[in-house]
Amino acid sequence: MNPKGSTLMPVIEPIIARALAIEVDRVTDDLSYQSISEWSSLGHVALMVELERHLGVTIGEDTFLELRSVPAIREFAQAGPPDERSTTAESPAPPAKAGSSVTVHRGLENVYFDRSTITRIDGEEGALEYRGYSIHDLAEHASFEETAWLLLHGDLPDAGQLREFRDQLHADSELPDSVLALLRTMADAHPMEALRTAVSALGATHSTGRDESTEDAARAAVRLIAQIPVLIAAHHAVRTGRELPRPAQDASHATRFLHLLRGEQPSPTESRFVDTELVVHADHGSNASAFAARVAKSCGSNMHAAVTAAIATFSGPLHGGAAERVIDLVDAVGHPDNARAYVRDRFARNLPVMGFGHRVYRTEDPRVRHLRAMAAELSRQRGDSRGYDIVLAVVEAMKPYARHGIEPNVDLYAGLLYRSLGLPDDLAVPMFVAGRIAGWAAQALEQQRNNVLIRPLLDYVGPSGRRYLPGRAA
């Protein structure tokens, strides 16, 4: 054994414990990436940075992906000083639980459950395409209506199709009186709770039932794309004590949405920003909410049920709900000069820095550039760059972790953008939903057209052969 390695080996457990903010006695050979909540993707990056600092090495991408268990890290540390290390470490798989011989992919990581023609994501190069079109082309040139049509139909609409689709969205935007009455009873509810409940209620009003044809599902999809922004705006109007305005019939989808939300006609620049925001949020492959929609559809549920499942999933703080929490970062930091101390404190307590990191991207989220540009422009127009400057300072403070994939994600600038538009922070996630409904609908329809029941397995590792003893519980 290398002398340097033998010296380092006893202190590896404390290094892991310190990086993950756990007790050292929890660092056993069974401990591996994502086996505990503390060893999340963010915790893994913190651990790699700590190993680099302590061992005096630079951990490359291949090694980063291989150091996913205590045995692998221990072996890496034993390999000796930097000039004696191989470029990659052998990474033994974490020991299987007693009685288990299957390979478990926790969180379904790197598992492909089907094929799709909707959205291509390349996490290594930071690429995102809808139906073969770069998100950059669409964000800069396409309207949300064009993007929604593209996701639903596979091609961009011609002028006639686009005109008919816009007219259909406007015609479908009316809400049933029963749903409006329901929203009035939820004035104090969080907007996402109200939205989930209202979409389910719309299903009871509009749905054709569980045996929904693909044609009926496609019709329901268009109706939901039209109605979800109105549901969001109607609930916001209820809790702010005002009536919904009536936007011009020829207004774009984004203009109508922002007019309904704020009760005043938006400027062309504001409408363009919301239009772009809806486009970049429209789909993102098989994320948790899209997967939930596909699971529901695979079981034969109707479109409203599938979208209700997607909204329920999306509201969680580890998914779409993160968009609302990101803006708290601006308030917590308070001034750009506090950014480095804020980041150090978060990592010391094994807490995430909201707005950074992504399950798929190993580089900057490709959607970020568009929201960042809009946030910068709005800050400039309003003569108040404080929030934007704070975010930039946090990005700078996070650079040591960027090399390991903790880059800004789509949420970082979205909350700042909504606040600049005069919207309350708790509308950040519903605003995201107003764009994502197009992708959920496309994903659900693709599932229905080539359906197979989605039914994964769990590897049971609990006790067996136990016997019930009468009278024991008495």
C-alpha positions in Angstrom: 0.0 0.0 0.0 1.3 3.5 -0.8 2.5 5.2 2.4 0.7 8.4 1.5 -2.5 6.4 1.0 -2.1 4.6 4.3 -1.8 7.9 6.0 -4.8 9.3 4.3 -7.1 6.3 4.7 -8.1 6.8 8.4 -9.2 10.4 7.7 -11.4 9.7 4.7 -14.5 9.0 6.9 -14.3 12.4 8.7 -13.8 14.2 5.3 -17.0 12.5 4.0 -18.9 13.3 7.2 -17.8 16.9 7.2 -18.7 17.5 3.5 -22.1 15.9 3.9 -22.7 17.4 7.4 -23.5 14.0 8.9 -22.1 12.1 11.9 -18.9 10.1 11.2 -20.4 6.9 12.4 -22.9 7.0 9.5 -20.0 6.8 7.0 -19.9 3.0 6.3 -19.3 0.9 3.2 -23.0 0.8 2.6 -23.1 4.6 2.2 -23.4 5.7 -1.5 -24.6 8.6 -3.6 -28.3 9.2 -3.1 -28.5 6.5 -0.5 -29.2 9.2 2.0 -30.8 12.7 1.6 -27.6 14.4 2.5 -25.7 12.7 -0.3 -27.7 14.4 -3.0 -26.3 15.9 -6.2 -25.4 19.1 -4.4 -23.9 17.1 -1.5 -21.8 15.1 -4.0 -20.3 18.3 -5.4 -19.5 19.6 -1.9 -17.8 16.3 -1.2 -15.8 16.4 -4.4 -14.6 19.9 -3.6 -13.7 18.8 -0.1 -11.7 15.9 -1.4 -9.9 18.1 -3.9 -8.9 20.5 -1.1 -7.8 17.8 1.3 -6.1 15.4 -1.1 -4.5 18.1 -3.3 -6.0 16.8 -6.5 -8.2 17.9 -9.3 -11.1 15.5 -9.8 -12.0 15.2 -13.5 -15.4 14.5 -14.9 -14.9 10.7 -15.2 -13.7 10.4 -11.7 -16.4 12.7 -10.4 -19.0 10.2 -11.8 -17.2 7.2 -10.4 -16.7 8.4 -6.8 -20.2 7.4 -5.8 -19.6 5.2 -2.7 -17.4 5.1 0.4 -15.3 2.2 -0.9 -14.7 4.0 -4.2 -13.6 7.2 -2.4 -11.4 5.2 0.0 -9.7 3.4 -2.9 -9.2 6.8 -4.7 -7.5 8.2 -1.5 -5.3 5.2 -1.2 -4.0 5.7 -4.8 -1.2 8.0 -3.5 -0.1 11.6 -4.3 -1.3 13.4 -7.5 1.6 12.4 -9.6 1.0 8.7 -8.9 -2.7 8.7 -9.4 -4.4 7.2 -12.5 -6.7 9.5 -14.3 -9.7 7.5 -13.2 -10.6 5.4 -10.2 -11.9 1.9 -10.1 -15.4 2.3 -8.6 -16.8 -0.9 -7.0 -20.5 -0.9 -6.9 -22.0 -0.3 -3.5 -22.6 -3.6 -1.7 -26.0 -5.1 -2.3 -28.4 -5.3 0.6 -28.6 -8.7 2.2 -30.7 -11.1 0.1 -30.7 -8.8 -2.9 -28.9 -9.4 -6.2 -30.6 -6.8 -8.4 -29.1 -3.5 -9.5 -31.2 -0.6 -8.2 -31.3 2.7 -10.0 -32.5 5.0 -7.3 -34.6 7.8 -8.7 -34.6 5.9 -12.0 -31.3 7.7 -12.8 -30.0 7.0 -16.3 -33.0 4.7 -17.0 -34.7 5.1 -20.4 -38.3 3.9 -20.2 -39.4 4.8 -23.7 -38.6 6.6 -26.9 -39.8 10.1 -27.8 -39.9 12.6 -30.7 -40.7 15.6 -28.6 -37.7 17.0 -26.8 -34.0 16.4 -27.0 -31.8 17.2 -24.0 -28.0 16.9 -24.0 -26.8 17.5 -20.5 -23.1 17.4 -21.4 -23.2 20.1 -24.1 -26.2 22.0 -22.6 -28.5 21.6 -25.5 -32.3 21.7 -25.6 -34.5 21.2 -28.7 -38.2 20.9 -29.2 -39.0 18.7 -32.2 -35.5 19.4 -33.6 -35.6 23.2 -33.1 -33.0 24.7 -30.8 -34.5 26.4 -27.8 -32.4 29.5 -28.7 -34.1 29.8 -32.1 -37.5 29.4 -30.6 -36.9 31.7 -27.7 -35.6 34.4 -30.0 -38.1 34.1 -32.9 -41.2 32.0 -32.1 -44.3 32.9 -30.1 -45.7 30.6 -27.5 -48.6 29.7 -29.7 -46.2 28.5 -32.4 -44.2 26.6 -29.8 -47.3 24.9 -28.4 -48.5 23.9 -31.8 -45.1 22.5 -32.6 -45.1 20.4 -29.4 -48.6 19.1 -30.1 -48.3 18.5 -33.8 -44.6 18.0 -34.6 -44.2 20.9 -37.0 -44.4 24.6 -36.8 -47.8 26.0 -38.0 -48.3 27.8 -41.3 -50.0 31.2 -41.2 -53.5 29.8 -41.4 -53.0 27.2 -38.8 -51.5 29.7 -36.4 -54.4 32.1 -36.9 -56.9 29.3 -36.2 -55.0 28.1 -33.2 -54.9 31.6 -31.7 -58.6 31.9 -32.3 -59.3 28.6 -30.7 -57.2 29.4 -27.6 -59.2 32.6 -27.2 -62.5 30.8 -27.6 -61.5 28.1 -25.1 -60.4 30.5 -22.4 -63.8 31.0 -20.8 -64.2 29.3 -17.4 -67.4 27.5 -16.2 -69.2 29.4 -13.5 -68.9 26.4 -11.2 -65.1 26.6 -11.4 -65.1 30.3 -10.8 -67.2 29.8 -7.8 -64.8 27.1 -6.5 -61.9 29.5 -6.9 -63.7 32.1 -4.8 -63.7 29.6 -1.9 -59.9 29.3 -2.1 -58.9 32.9 -1.8 -56.5 32.0 1.0 -55.0 29.0 -0.7 -51.5 28.9 -2.3 -51.9 29.5 -6.1 -50.6 26.1 -6.9 -53.1 24.4 -4.5 -55.9 26.4 -6.1 -54.6 25.6 -9.6 -54.4 21.8 -9.0 -57.9 21.8 -7.5 -59.4 23.9 -10.3 -57.9 21.8 -13.1 -59.4 18.7 -11.5 -62.7 20.5 -11.3 -62.4 21.4 -15.0 -62.0 17.7 -15.6 -65.4 17.0 -14.0 -66.9 19.7 -16.2 -65.3 19.0 -19.5 -63.9 15.5 -19.5 -65.4 12.7 -21.6 -64.5 10.1 -19.0 -61.8 7.6 -18.5 -62.1 6.0 -21.9 -60.9 9.2 -23.6 -60.1 8.9 -27.3 -56.9 10.4 -28.6 -58.9 13.0 -30.5 -60.8 13.9 -27.3 -57.5 14.1 -25.4 -56.0 16.4 -28.0 -59.1 18.6 -27.8 -58.8 18.7 -24.0 -55.1 19.6 -24.3 -55.8 22.7 -26.3 -58.6 23.7 -23.9 -56.2 23.3 -20.9 -53.5 25.4 -22.6 -56.1 28.2 -23.0 -57.7 27.9 -19.5 -54.7 27.4 -17.2 -53.5 31.0 -17.5 -57.1 32.2 -16.8 -57.4 29.9 -13.8 -54.1 31.4 -12.4 -55.3 35.0 -13.1 -58.8 34.4 -11.7 -57.5 33.1 -8.4 -55.1 36.0 -8.1 -58.0 38.4 -8.8 -60.1 36.7 -6.1 -57.4 37.1 -3.5 -56.6 40.7 -4.4 -60.3 41.7 -4.5 -60.7 42.7 -8.1 -62.6 41.6 -11.2 -60.9 40.0 -14.3 -60.4 42.5 -17.2 -61.4 41.5 -20.7 -58.3 41.6 -22.9 -58.6 42.5 -26.6 -59.6 39.5 -28.7 -56.6 39.9 -31.0 -54.1 40.0 -28.2 -51.4 37.3 -28.1 -51.6 34.6 -25.5 -48.8 36.2 -23.4 -50.3 39.7 -23.6 -53.7 38.3 -22.6 -52.2 36.4 -19.7 -50.3 39.3 -18.2 -53.2 41.7 -18.7 -55.4 39.2 -16.8 -52.9 38.9 -14.0 -52.2 42.5 -13.4 -55.4 44.1 -14.5 -53.6 46.5 -16.8 -52.4 46.4 -20.4 -48.8 45.3 -20.5 -46.1 47.1 -22.6 -44.9 45.3 -25.7 -41.6 44.6 -24.0 -43.3 43.0 -21.0 -45.5 40.9 -23.3 -42.4 39.8 -25.2 -40.7 38.8 -22.0 -43.7 36.6 -20.9 -44.0 35.1 -24.3 -40.3 34.1 -24.2 -40.7 32.8 -20.6 -43.6 30.6 -21.7 -41.5 29.2 -24.7 -38.5 28.3 -22.6 -40.6 26.6 -20.0 -42.8 24.7 -22.5 -41.2 21.3 -22.2 -38.2 19.5 -20.7 -38.5 15.9 -21.6 -39.2 13.2 -18.9 -38.9 15.3 -15.8 -40.9 14.3 -12.7 -44.1 16.1 -13.7 -44.1 14.9 -17.3 -43.4 11.4 -16.1 -46.3 11.7 -13.7 -48.6 12.7 -16.6 -47.3 9.8 -18.7 -47.8 7.3 -15.8 -51.4 8.5 -15.4 -52.1 8.4 -19.1 -50.5 4.9 -19.3 -53.2 3.7 -16.9 -55.9 5.0 -19.2 -56.6 8.2 -17.2 -58.0 11.2 -19.1 -56.1 14.4 -20.0 -57.4 16.4 -17.0 -56.4 13.7 -14.6 -52.9 13.4 -16.2 -52.4 17.2 -15.9 -53.6 17.2 -12.4 -51.0 14.6 -11.5 -48.4 16.7 -13.3 -49.3 19.8 -11.3 -49.3 18.0 -8.0 -45.8 16.7 -8.8 -44.5 20.0 -10.1 -45.5 21.9 -7.0 -42.9 20.0 -4.9 -39.8 22.1 -3.8 -37.4 19.7 -5.5 -39.2 20.3 -8.8 -41.1 23.3 -10.0 -41.6 24.6 -6.5 -38.0 25.6 -6.4 -38.8 28.6 -8.7 -40.7 30.3 -5.8 -37.9 29.7 -3.3 -35.1 31.1 -5.5 -36.2 34.7 -5.1 -35.7 34.3 -1.3 -32.0 34.1 -2.1 -32.1 37.8 -3.1 -33.7 38.8 0.2 -31.4 36.5 2.2 -28.2 37.9 0.7 -29.4 41.5 0.8 -26.3 43.0 -0.9 -23.8 41.7 -3.4 -21.0 42.0 -0.9 -22.7 39.3 1.2 -22.8 36.7 -1.5 -19.6 34.7 -0.7 -20.5 34.5 3.0 -24.0 33.3 2.1 -22.6 30.6 -0.1 -20.1 29.4 2.5 -22.8 29.3 5.2 -25.2 27.3 3.0 -22.5 24.7 2.1 -21.4 24.5 5.7 -24.9 23.5 6.7 -25.4 21.2 3.8 -28.1 23.4 2.4 -28.6 24.0 -1.3 -28.1 27.4 -3.0 -31.4 27.7 -4.8 -31.2 28.3 -8.5 -28.1 26.2 -9.0 -27.6 22.7 -10.3 -29.8 20.4 -12.4 -30.4 16.7 -12.5 -29.5 16.6 -16.2 -27.2 19.5 -17.2 -23.5 19.3 -16.4 -23.1 22.9 -17.8 -25.3 26.0 -17.8 -28.9 25.3 -18.4 -29.5 26.5 -22.0 -32.7 28.3 -21.0 -30.8 30.6 -18.6 -29.3 32.9 -21.2 -32.7 34.1 -22.3 -34.1 34.7 -18.8 -30.9 36.3 -17.7 -31.0 38.7 -20.6 -34.6 39.6 -19.9 -33.9 40.2 -16.2 -31.0 42.4 -17.0 -33.1 44.5 -19.5 -36.0 44.9 -17.1 -33.6 45.9 -14.3 -32.1 48.5 -16.6 -35.5 49.8 -17.7 -36.7 50.1 -14.1 -33.5 51.7 -12.9 -33.2 49.2 -10.1 -30.4 46.6 -10.5 -30.1 45.6 -6.9 -31.7 42.1 -7.3 -29.8 41.4 -10.5 -26.5 42.5 -9.0 -27.1 40.2 -6.0 -27.8 37.2 -8.3 -24.6 38.0 -10.4 -22.6 38.1 -7.1 -23.9 34.7 -6.0 -23.1 33.3 -9.5 -19.5 34.5 -9.0 -19.4 33.0 -5.5 -20.6 29.7 -6.8 -17.9 29.4 -9.5 -15.7 26.9 -7.5 -18.7 24.5 -7.8 -19.5 25.2 -11.4 -16.7 22.9 -12.7 -18.6 20.0 -11.1 -21.9 20.9 -12.8 -23.5 23.2 -10.2 -24.3 26.0 -12.7 -27.2 28.4 -12.8 -30.5 26.7 -13.7 -33.7 28.1 -15.2 -35.1 29.1 -11.9 -32.4 31.5 -10.9 -33.5 34.5 -13.0 -37.2 33.5 -13.4 -38.2 34.7 -9.9 -36.3 37.9 -10.4 -38.0 38.5 -13.7 -41.5 37.9 -12.3 -40.8 40.2 -9.4 -39.6 42.9 -11.8 -43.0 42.5 -13.6 -44.8 43.4 -10.4 -46.0 39.8 -9.7 -45.9 38.3 -6.2 -43.3 35.6 -5.5 -45.9 32.8 -5.1 -47.0 33.2 -8.7 -43.5 32.0 -10.0 -44.5 28.3 -10.1 -48.0 28.9 -11.7 -46.3 31.1 -14.3 -44.0 28.2 -15.1 -47.1 25.9 -15.4 -48.7 28.2 -17.9 -45.9 27.4 -20.3 -45.2 23.8 -19.3 -48.9 22.7 -19.9 -48.0 22.6 -23.6 -45.3 20.0 -23.0 -47.3 18.0 -20.5 -50.1 17.7 -23.1 -47.7 16.7 -25.8 -46.1 14.1 -23.5 -49.5 12.7 -22.5 -50.6 12.5 -26.1 -47.5 10.7 -27.2 -48.0 8.2 -24.3 -51.6 7.5 -25.4 -50.7 7.1 -29.0 -48.2 4.3 -28.3 -49.2 3.2 -24.8 -47.7 0.7 -22.5 -48.5 0.5 -18.8 -45.6 2.1 -16.8 -45.1 -0.2 -13.9 -41.5 -0.3 -12.4 -40.5 -2.6 -9.6 -39.1 -2.2 -6.1 -36.4 -4.4 -4.7 -37.8 -5.7 -1.4 -35.0 -5.9 1.3 -37.2 -6.1 4.4 -37.9 -9.0 6.7 -39.7 -12.1 5.5 -41.3 -15.2 7.1 -42.8 -13.4 10.0 -45.8 -14.9 11.7 -48.8 -13.2 13.3 -49.2 -14.1 16.9 -52.9 -13.8 18.1 -53.3 -11.6 21.1 -49.9 -9.9 20.8 -51.4 -6.5 20.0 -54.1 -6.7 22.7 
